[in-house]
Amino acid sequence: MSSHSALSSVIIHEGMDDIEETISDLIEQGRLQSEALQAAADALAEREKKWVEKRSHTMMVSTQNIKKVKFDVGGRIFSISLDALLACKGLMFESLFSEGWGPQAGYDGTIFIDRDPAAYEFIFNYLRAQATGTKLPIPQDSLAREALKKEADFLCLADLTEALKTPPPSKTPPRSNKPPSLPLGAKRTACCPQCHHPNDYFYGIGTWNPHLNYYICNQCDLKFNVIQHQIAERVLT
């Protein structure tokens, strides 16, 4: 082998060694950078965890000092005590104040709920009644009951949802077999204005019919009513 060929072989081997060393250095640098990034991510996750725990704790501590809560429901403002708001277990509001996942309050502390406010006056009154152990009558109107059920389901208000399952009482009064009473001041019998004779009291006497609400003459079958005990008027049939 010539000296020129030998020199070329040495240069090639040295070049390959340099390349391999460079690759190894790059791999090591990549591993170190990867470990550094992972350590930074772990540290950030730990900081975020501690921040969430601290925020939840701070919110729970501050909740203990709250006496009144203000809501903006669809543009209408409602205020209620915290004790009344948390009177029913499992309610959405309970999670809002105990776990801290609820919507952020506005600059004045008002919590916004984007719902139809129509049913919420009754719902907040219902919670107040539950807190004091009193019973609030459920509305009988079908549209009001439907709106209440929708919002009770949304708020996880199970007691109210269950109460709304009971159908409202019928508005039709019970029928009575008792015949209707006489008009005020009227008598069971009256003189027929058509055939009664003043010299014969029993001729042309009308008897009160409680089902038809007028007198029927026993002589000529005239149907009539008596006004002011004296003046008679015919009933047109």
URWO-V126113 format. One record per pair of residues at least 12 apart in sequence whose C-alpha atoms are under 7 Angstrom apart, sorted by the first residue. I is the first residue (numbers start at 0). J is the second residue. If there is no record, write none. Layout:
BEGIN
<<I | J> <I | J>>
END
This chain:
BEGIN
<<55 | 98> <55 | 99> <58 | 99> <59 | 96> <59 | 97> <62 | 96> <65 | 81> <66 | 80> <66 | 81> <67 | 79> <67 | 80> <67 | 81> <68 | 80> <68 | 81> <69 | 109> <69 | 110> <70 | 109> <70 | 110> <70 | 111> <71 | 109> <71 | 110> <71 | 111> <71 | 112> <72 | 111> <72 | 112> <72 | 113> <72 | 114> <72 | 115> <72 | 116> <73 | 112> <73 | 113> <73 | 114> <73 | 115> <73 | 116> <75 | 116> <83 | 126> <83 | 127> <83 | 130> <84 | 126> <86 | 126> <86 | 129> <86 | 130> <89 | 155> <90 | 154> <90 | 155> <90 | 156> <91 | 154> <91 | 155> <118 | 146> <118 | 147> <139 | 167> <144 | 163> <148 | 160> <148 | 163> <178 | 209> <178 | 210> <179 | 209> <179 | 210> <180 | 209> <185 | 228> <187 | 206> <187 | 207> <188 | 204> <188 | 205> <188 | 206> <188 | 207> <189 | 204> <189 | 205> <189 | 206> <190 | 203> <190 | 204> <190 | 205> <191 | 203> <191 | 204> <191 | 205> <191 | 216> <192 | 231> <203 | 216> <203 | 217> <203 | 218> <204 | 216> <204 | 217> <205 | 217> <222 | 234>>
END
